Amino acid sequence: PLALQGKPLIGAVCWLSAEQRRRVVAMGLEALRRGVEALSHEQRRFCEAIGLLSPTDARCVWHRRPLGDGGAQLILSPARQHLWPFPPPCLAVTPATMGAELPDEQVGALNQRARRPLSRGELGILLSNRQCWTHALESKWEWCLVLEDDAEFLHGSALQLLGLLEHLVHAASQLEPNWQLLVLSPVDTDDFVACISDDAHAPSLLCDRRLRACARTSPNAAPLDDSGWRRIGPTCHAFAWIYRAQLMKHLLDGFAQMEPPLNPLDVWTWEVMHEHGMLDLALAPDELLVSARRGVGSVKKAQGHDE
């Protein structure tokens, strides 16, 4: 294991704090001296998540532990159930709201309050995420990872990703106690700006000089020293984001009031953050953790049958 060989902890765990790195070494030594039975359930899950121990079956008791003071949800559409035949026990499954099945009246009513006409797929994604935010707050979670069903952890299994979550959140909180959004999917502010065809579709963001400057200077935002984290600007690819409870409350309030006017999820979320002075409170690990599965196709098209 990397921690015991004296090599740097890179890749999936480059974001670990100094305190967490020391803990990894201590757990590895404890396992070598006394056996893995000496580890607590929380330690066992953490060791498996970072690859210090080989992953065990999802039915083991340590995999059924709560995820600290937060949780995780998977938005699962009927056509993608084969990708998640046995979701981990601590991953709540939220059936996707299928845009293709929305009544015409509901689509029309939502689009009357949108910046531009949204496709059925875009509306389905917004409504599915609204379900997740509602469930998270009703469950009294302080934070929530929302995964779309084409998401794939690049450094192991979904079970290992879930085992990392509370430690990811702890590390981010050491750097920015007031963080509101942790982005585990790809980050590219330049791409975000380029994908908006008309400045009027996101006026609060594209009139922000800081965002324009960020897009010109670096699509991957500013590193936070050598912590393994970056402070980021708006980015697309909202299929693996960790939302803080305060942000989820603002998102639900914004949806109820349709203010700011609706936009695709990965634009509208940033508009809500801008409105509440939260744009500087988004972080991402230096190393990409979650990507979209190859050969599956976009969630928006599958979800809404968009052409």
Secondary structure, 3 states (H helix, E strand, C coil): CHHHHCCCCCHHHCCCCHHHHHHHHHHHHHHHHHCHHHCCHHHHHHHHHCCCCCCCCCCCHHHHCCECCEEEEEEECHHHHHHCCCCCCCCEEEECCCHHHCCHHHHHHHHCCECCCCCHHHHHHHHHHHHHHHHHHHCCCCEEEEEECCEEECCCCHHHHHHHHHHHHHHHHHHCCCCCEEECCCCCHHHHHHCCCCHHHCHHHHCCHHHHHHHHHCCCCEECCCCCEEECCCCCCCCEEEEEHHHHHHHHHHHHHCCCCECCHHHHHHHHHHHCCCHHHEEEECCCCEEECCCCCCHHHHHHCCC
